[in-house]
Amino acid sequence: MANTKKPWFSLVFLSAVGASGALLLSACGQGSPAASGPASSDTPSSAPMSSAPSAASSAPSSASSAPSGGTAPVEKPPADNGLCKAGDVSLSLGGGDAGAGSEYRSLLIKNTSGKPCTIQGFPGVSYVGGENGTQIGPAAERDGTKGAPVKLAPGQTAAADVQFAQVRNFDPGVCKPTQVKGLRVYLPQETASKFVPLDGLGCAGTSIPGKQLGVKTVHKA
């Protein structure tokens, strides 16, 4: 019968291995809860995320400040202020009187439009000549004060008195008499002009002692 006894050194080796395994298992068992559980909330974070503002939230949106839509706003036409325009009237010269080296005639302003219009103040009046309507000498000087508004219904007429100085009464060297073909007239507060035919002489010189033309405020005809 074979001897079943193991050598003593084998028993010692197995005992040592068993003890080492038990210690290893014990160490692993103690460390496993920390790995499986969540991190402790008592440990403060060195860089809290909530203290830094978001770049997206702090920067204003450029899209919200830009106007919506790609179409430019349509500008409204200026409102009709009711004043008589050059296209609303016809002009002519009425009869007049002569005296003290001048002739006085009425500039008649008739409303030929289909709507009422208002006129107030002094017309602009000057001599013109040549083939291109060149102004001859100084424009008319204003005489008196500005009158009240004159409202013209369609077909009605207002007037402004114009003074025409006798050109031959001036020194020819200073006056420089020049043939004129008519008058260029601007209604008060108007930028478009009208032409009134008139043959005569005007002073092309700009240093005459006095005025060659004078005009008074518009009044009811």
For each residue, the residues with C-beta under 8 A, 3 or more apart:
1:
2:
3:
4:
5:
6: 10 11
7: 10 11
8: 11 12
9: 12 13
10: 6 7 13 14
11: 6 7 8 14 15
12: 8 9 15 16
13: 9 10 16 17
14: 10 11 17 18
15: 11 12 18 19
16: 12 13 19 20
17: 13 14 20 21
18: 14 15 21 22
19: 15 16 22 23
20: 16 17 23 24
21: 17 18 24 25
22: 18 19 25 26
23: 19 20 26 27
24: 20 21 27 28
25: 21 22 28 29
26: 22 23 29 30
27: 23 24 30 31
28: 24 25 31 32
29: 25 26 32
30: 26 27 33
31: 27 28 34 35
32: 28 29 35 36
33: 30 36 37
34: 31 37
35: 31 32
36: 32 33
37: 33 34
38:
39: 43
40: 43
41:
42:
43: 39 40
44:
45: 48 49
46:
47:
48: 45 51
49: 45 52
50:
51: 48
52: 49
53: 57 58
54: 57 58
55: 58 59
56: 59
57: 53 54
58: 53 54 55
59: 55 56
60: 64 65
61: 64 65
62: 65 66
63: 66
64: 60 61
65: 60 61 62
66: 62 63
67:
68:
69:
70:
71:
72:
73:
74:
75:
76:
77:
78: 81
79:
80:
81: 78
82: 116 117 118
83: 117 118 119 187 188 189 190
84: 88 89 109 111 117 118 119 152 187 190
85: 88 89 117 187 190 192
86: 89 186 187 190 192 193 194
87: 113 192
88: 84 85 111 112 113 115 117
89: 84 85 86 109 110 111 112 113 117 187 194
90: 110 112
91: 107 108 109 110 185 194 196
92: 107 108 110 196
93: 105 106 107 108 162 183 196 198
94: 105 106 107 108 159
95: 105 106
96: 103 104 105 106 161
97: 103 104
98: 102 103 104
99: 102 104
100:
101: 165 166 169
102: 98 99 163 164 165 166 214
103: 96 97 98 163 164 166
104: 96 97 98 99 161 162 163 164
105: 93 94 95 96 161 162 164
106: 93 94 95 96 159 160 161 162 221
107: 91 92 93 94 123 125 159 160 161 162 185 196 215
108: 91 92 93 94 157 158 159 221
109: 84 89 91 119 123 152 157 158 159 160 187 218
110: 89 90 91 92 152 155 156 157
111: 84 88 89 116 117 152 153 154 155 156 157
112: 88 89 90 154 155
113: 87 88 89 117 154
114: 154
115: 88 154
116: 82 111 151 152 153 154
117: 82 83 84 85 88 89 111 113 151 152
118: 82 83 84 149 150 151 152
119: 83 84 109 149 150 152 158 187 188 218
120: 146 147 148 149 150 188 189 217 218
121: 146 147 188 189 217 218
122: 142 146 160 188 215 216 217 218
123: 107 109 160 185 186 187 188 215 218
124: 139 140 184 185 186 193
125: 107 139 140 162 183 184 185 186 213 215
126: 135 136 137 138 139 140 183 184 213
127: 135 136 137 180 182 183 184 202 212 213
128: 133 134 135 136 180 181 182 183 184 195
129: 133 134 136 178 179 180 181 202
130: 133 134 181
131:
132:
133: 128 129 130 181 184 195
134: 128 129 130
135: 126 127 128 139 184
136: 126 127 128 129 178 180 202 203 204
137: 126 127 178 202 203 204 205 206 208 212
138: 126 141 203 206 208 211 212 213
139: 124 125 126 135 213
140: 124 125 126 162 163 211 213 214 215
141: 138 211 213 214 215
142: 122 214 215 216
143: 163 214 215 216
144: 216 217
145: 217
146: 120 121 122 217
147: 120 121 150 217 218 219
148: 120
149: 118 119 120
150: 118 119 120 147 158 218 219 220
151: 116 117 118
152: 84 109 110 111 116 117 118 119 156 157 158
153: 111 116 156
154: 111 112 113 114 115 116
155: 110 111 112
156: 110 111 152 153 221
157: 108 109 110 111 152 221
158: 108 109 119 150 152 218 219 220 221
159: 94 106 107 108 109 218 219 220 221
160: 106 107 109 122 123 215 216 217 218 219
161: 96 104 105 106 107 215 216
162: 93 104 105 106 107 125 140 213 214 215 216
163: 102 103 104 140 143 211 213 214 215
164: 102 103 104 105 200 212 213
165: 101 102 169 170 210 211 212 213 214
166: 101 102 103 169
167: 170 175 177 200 201 202 203 212
168: 177 201
169: 101 165 166
170: 165 167 174 175 203 208 209 210 212
171: 174 175
172: 175 176 177
173: 176
174: 170 171 203 205 207 208 209
175: 167 170 171 172 203 204 205 208 212
176: 172 173 203 204 205
177: 167 168 172 201 202 203 204
178: 129 136 137 201 202 203 204
179: 129 199 200 201
180: 127 128 129 136 198 199 200 201 202
181: 128 129 130 133 197 198 199
182: 127 128 195 196 197 198 199
183: 93 125 126 127 128 195 196 198
184: 124 125 126 127 128 133 135 193 194 195
185: 91 107 123 124 125 193 194 195 196
186: 86 123 124 125 190 191 192 193 194
187: 83 84 85 86 89 109 119 123 190 194
188: 83 119 120 121 122 123 218
189: 83 120 121
190: 83 84 85 86 186 187
191: 186
192: 85 86 87 186
193: 86 124 184 185 186
194: 86 89 91 184 185 186 187
195: 128 133 182 183 184 185
196: 91 92 93 107 182 183 185
197: 181 182
198: 93 180 181 182 183
199: 179 180 181 182
200: 164 167 179 180
201: 167 168 177 178 179 180
202: 127 129 136 137 167 177 178 180 212
203: 136 137 138 167 170 174 175 176 177 178 208 212
204: 136 137 175 176 177 178
205: 137 174 175 176 208
206: 137 138
207: 174
208: 137 138 170 174 175 203 205 211 212
209: 170 174
210: 165 170
211: 138 140 141 163 165 208 214
212: 127 137 138 164 165 167 170 175 202 203 208
213: 125 126 127 138 139 140 141 162 163 164 165
214: 102 140 141 142 143 162 163 165 211
215: 107 122 123 125 140 141 142 143 160 161 162 163
216: 122 142 143 144 160 161 162 219
217: 120 121 122 144 145 146 147 160
218: 109 119 120 121 122 123 147 150 158 159 160 188
219: 147 150 158 159 160 216
220: 150 158 159
221: 106 108 156 157 158 159
